[in-house]
Amino acid sequence: MKKIIKNKKLKSTRELINTKTISDQSLRLFNGDEVVFFVIQPQNLSVMSQENIGAKIFALTNVLKGLAELELICLNSRDNFEENKVFIKQRLEKENDPAVINLLKKDLYHLDQIQTQTATARLFLLAVRIKPNDQVEVMSLIHRIEKLIKLQNLQVEKADKEQIKNMLAVYFEQNVTSDQFEDYEGMRWYPNDIEKSI
């Protein structure tokens, strides 16, 4: 007996993650909403006094209280090598050749060094969801939010298209090594004049 496969429309990856397109200033969703991201520059808290840290926390609290539509996102903006390290440790237990053991130990040390150097690599974002009926005043709303954040002495910048693509790559696949993300798969292989016409 054969299974009957119903003709069911499969969703695209973009539909699954609810991302219609990325504009120069926002992430546009299929439901009509736009999400604007502000990148907060992290501060080195280890060199600040307790009072200064308290003031920074209070300032961020004021920003979050002042805007109901604001969401806070924190991402690791570094590679995670834990699986690699587990694999190397398993290989070390099984390996008999001293030269290979030496190389594996050096690999393990190198991965530890990378993780130590990037241990504080975090990406902090404030996301503002703009509903379709707010579209008349999008730019003024964005400027008002940016001004409100800067008034609290937080270093912030509105994320551009490349920063949004980078953030999505970190969020969905922990990809922090790519320098540039293409708008279309294989775009880098097209001549520049064809790229402009797309």
Backbone torsions as a table, in degrees:
resi	resn	phi	psi	omega
1	MET	NA	124.4	-179.0
2	LYS	-86.1	143.6	175.2
3	LYS	-77.5	137.8	177.1
4	ILE	-90.9	120.3	178.7
5	ILE	-95.6	117.4	179.5
6	LYS	-75.1	143.7	178.6
7	ASN	-76.1	95.3	-175.9
8	LYS	-114.4	130.1	-179.2
9	LYS	-69.5	119.5	177.8
10	LEU	-81.7	146.0	-180.0
11	LYS	-84.6	145.0	175.1
12	SER	-76.2	166.3	177.8
13	THR	-59.2	-41.5	179.5
14	ARG	-60.9	-40.2	178.4
15	GLU	-67.4	-37.9	-179.7
16	LEU	-64.0	-36.5	179.4
17	ILE	-98.3	7.3	176.9
18	ASN	55.6	48.8	178.7
19	THR	-127.2	104.6	-178.3
20	LYS	-76.0	-51.3	179.8
21	THR	-160.7	165.5	176.2
22	ILE	-115.2	118.4	178.2
23	SER	-92.7	-176.8	179.4
24	ASP	-67.1	-17.9	-175.4
25	GLN	-127.1	-10.7	-173.3
26	SER	-156.1	173.3	173.5
27	LEU	-105.3	120.2	-178.4
28	ARG	-97.5	130.9	-176.0
29	LEU	-101.6	162.2	-178.3
30	PHE	-67.6	-24.7	179.5
31	ASN	-82.6	3.9	177.8
32	GLY	97.8	-13.8	178.4
33	ASP	-70.2	155.1	171.0
34	GLU	-120.8	141.1	176.3
35	VAL	-117.5	120.2	178.2
36	VAL	-102.8	134.2	-177.5
37	PHE	-111.5	140.0	173.3
38	PHE	-118.1	126.4	-179.6
39	VAL	-90.6	122.1	177.4
40	ILE	-94.5	126.9	177.6
41	GLN	-74.5	119.9	179.9
42	PRO	-67.3	148.2	-179.3
43	GLN	-108.0	151.0	179.0
44	ASN	-82.0	97.2	-176.1
45	LEU	-70.6	-20.3	-176.6
46	SER	-68.3	-18.8	179.9
47	VAL	-104.2	3.6	-178.4
48	MET	-97.9	153.0	175.3
49	SER	-76.8	164.5	178.7
50	GLN	-58.9	-39.2	-179.3
51	GLU	-65.3	-41.8	-179.3
52	ASN	-66.4	-41.0	177.8
53	ILE	-63.6	-43.2	177.3
54	GLY	-59.8	-39.3	179.1
55	ALA	-65.4	-39.9	178.7
56	LYS	-64.7	-42.6	178.8
57	ILE	-63.6	-43.2	179.0
58	PHE	-62.2	-41.4	179.8
59	ALA	-63.3	-44.4	179.1
60	LEU	-66.2	-37.2	176.4
61	THR	-61.2	-42.2	178.4
62	ASN	-61.3	-40.1	179.0
63	VAL	-64.5	-47.0	-177.7
64	LEU	-66.0	-35.3	177.8
65	LYS	-72.5	-32.3	-174.0
66	GLY	-73.9	-20.2	-177.7
67	LEU	-130.8	112.3	-177.3
68	ALA	-68.5	-29.5	-175.6
69	GLU	-86.9	10.8	-176.5
70	LEU	-89.6	136.6	176.2
71	GLU	-123.5	142.1	-179.8
72	LEU	-104.9	130.7	-179.6
73	ILE	-125.1	132.6	175.8
74	CYS	-125.5	123.3	-178.5
75	LEU	-123.6	147.7	168.2
76	ASN	-76.6	118.0	179.4
77	SER	-101.8	48.8	177.7
78	ARG	-148.3	161.3	177.5
79	ASP	-72.9	149.3	175.7
80	ASN	-108.5	118.3	-175.4
81	PHE	-104.6	16.2	-175.3
82	GLU	-61.0	-43.2	179.3
83	GLU	-65.1	-39.0	177.5
84	ASN	-61.6	-43.1	-178.4
85	LYS	-66.1	-39.5	177.4
86	VAL	-62.7	-43.3	179.4
87	PHE	-61.6	-45.3	-179.7
88	ILE	-63.9	-39.9	178.6
89	LYS	-64.2	-38.6	176.9
90	GLN	-65.3	-40.5	177.4
91	ARG	-64.0	-38.8	179.5
92	LEU	-60.9	-38.1	-179.8
93	GLU	-67.0	-31.5	-175.9
94	LYS	-93.4	-18.4	-172.6
95	GLU	-79.2	141.4	178.9
96	ASN	-112.6	-24.6	-176.5
97	ASP	-75.6	120.9	-178.1
98	PRO	-60.0	-35.6	-179.8
99	ALA	-65.9	-42.5	179.3
100	VAL	-68.4	-39.8	177.2
101	ILE	-59.3	-43.4	179.0
102	ASN	-61.6	-43.6	179.0
103	LEU	-65.2	-41.6	178.8
104	LEU	-63.1	-40.1	177.6
105	LYS	-63.8	-39.5	177.4
106	LYS	-65.5	-39.3	176.6
107	ASP	-61.7	-44.9	179.5
108	LEU	-61.9	-42.8	178.0
109	TYR	-63.2	-42.6	-179.8
110	HIS	-61.5	-44.3	178.9
111	LEU	-64.5	-38.2	176.0
112	ASP	-61.8	-42.0	179.0
113	GLN	-62.2	-43.5	179.6
114	ILE	-61.8	-45.5	-179.0
115	GLN	-65.7	-36.1	178.1
116	THR	-65.4	-43.1	-178.1
117	GLN	-68.7	-28.9	-176.7
118	THR	-110.1	18.5	-176.3
119	ALA	-60.4	-30.1	-178.5
120	THR	-100.4	13.5	-179.3
121	ALA	-76.8	98.4	179.4
122	ARG	-125.3	152.6	177.9
123	LEU	-120.0	118.5	-179.2
124	PHE	-109.1	127.2	-177.6
125	LEU	-130.8	145.0	168.8
126	LEU	-109.0	126.4	-179.4
127	ALA	-110.1	131.9	177.9
128	VAL	-116.6	120.1	-180.0
129	ARG	-91.7	121.7	-179.0
130	ILE	-109.4	122.3	-178.1
131	LYS	-77.6	155.8	-178.4
132	PRO	-56.1	-33.5	-179.2
133	ASN	-75.0	-8.8	176.8
134	ASP	-91.1	0.3	-169.7
135	GLN	-60.0	-23.1	-178.0
136	VAL	-62.6	-36.8	-173.8
137	GLU	-117.1	33.9	-176.0
138	VAL	-57.9	-51.6	-175.7
139	MET	-64.8	-40.0	179.4
140	SER	-68.1	-35.0	177.4
141	LEU	-65.4	-42.8	179.5
142	ILE	-62.5	-45.3	179.9
143	HIS	-65.0	-37.7	179.4
144	ARG	-64.9	-42.4	179.8
145	ILE	-65.8	-45.3	179.7
146	GLU	-60.2	-41.5	179.4
147	LYS	-66.0	-41.8	178.9
148	LEU	-60.3	-42.2	-179.8
149	ILE	-67.2	-43.7	-178.8
150	LYS	-67.7	-29.0	177.2
151	LEU	-63.7	-23.2	179.1
152	GLN	-89.9	14.4	179.2
153	ASN	59.7	36.3	173.7
154	LEU	-104.3	133.6	178.8
155	GLN	-80.0	117.6	-174.1
156	VAL	-142.8	151.0	172.7
157	GLU	-143.3	147.1	177.7
158	LYS	-72.3	131.2	-178.3
159	ALA	-70.9	133.8	175.5
160	ASP	-91.2	-176.1	-175.1
161	LYS	-58.3	-45.0	-178.9
162	GLU	-65.5	-38.9	178.6
163	GLN	-67.2	-36.2	177.5
164	ILE	-66.5	-43.8	177.8
165	LYS	-62.2	-41.1	178.1
166	ASN	-63.0	-43.2	179.2
167	MET	-62.0	-42.6	178.1
168	LEU	-64.1	-38.6	178.5
169	ALA	-64.9	-40.4	177.7
170	VAL	-67.7	-43.2	-176.6
171	TYR	-66.1	-46.4	-173.2
172	PHE	-88.2	-30.3	-177.4
173	GLU	-136.5	11.6	-179.9
174	GLN	55.5	34.4	179.0
175	ASN	-89.0	105.4	179.5
176	VAL	-116.7	4.9	-175.0
177	THR	-99.1	-19.6	-178.7
178	SER	-72.4	136.0	179.2
179	ASP	-81.8	-36.6	-175.2
180	GLN	-142.9	142.1	179.3
181	PHE	-113.5	134.7	-178.3
182	GLU	-79.6	149.0	174.1
183	ASP	-74.8	-33.1	178.5
184	TYR	-130.6	140.7	-179.8
185	GLU	-57.6	128.6	178.3
186	GLY	83.5	6.8	-177.2
187	MET	-58.2	-32.2	-176.7
188	ARG	-65.1	-17.6	-177.6
189	TRP	-90.5	-9.5	178.7
190	TYR	-83.6	145.8	172.3
191	PRO	-63.6	155.0	-176.2
192	ASN	-57.5	-37.8	-177.0
193	ASP	-68.8	-32.5	176.4
194	ILE	-71.1	-39.8	-179.5
195	GLU	-58.7	-39.4	-178.9
196	LYS	-68.4	-29.0	-176.6
197	SER	-82.2	-11.3	-178.5
198	ILE	-77.4	NA	NA
